[in-house]
Amino acid sequence: MLSPRTVSSHLYNVYPKLGVSNRNQLRHLLGDR
């Protein structure tokens, strides 16, 4: 099981690569596919 801290860390590192800055933008990006 992953800790919430681990997940947050990975998301923080991935956001800039996807061009998003928060979970709402990520959700919107993935929802448009």
SVG drawing of the C-alpha trace seen along z (x, -y; Angstrom):
<svg xmlns="http://www.w3.org/2000/svg" viewBox="-14 -25 23 27">
<polyline fill="none" stroke="black" stroke-width="0.4" points="0.0,0.0 1.2,-3.5 1.2,-6.2 -0.7,-9.4 2.6,-11.2 4.2,-9.0 1.3,-9.6 1.4,-13.4 5.2,-13.4 4.7,-11.5 1.9,-13.8 3.9,-16.9 6.7,-15.7 4.4,-14.7 2.3,-17.9 4.9,-20.1 5.5,-17.4 1.8,-17.4 1.4,-21.1 -1.0,-21.2 -0.7,-22.6 -3.4,-20.8 -5.7,-17.8 -8.6,-19.7 -6.6,-20.5 -5.3,-16.9 -8.9,-15.6 -9.9,-18.0 -7.0,-17.0 -7.8,-13.3 -11.5,-13.8 -11.1,-15.4 -9.6,-12.2"/>
</svg>
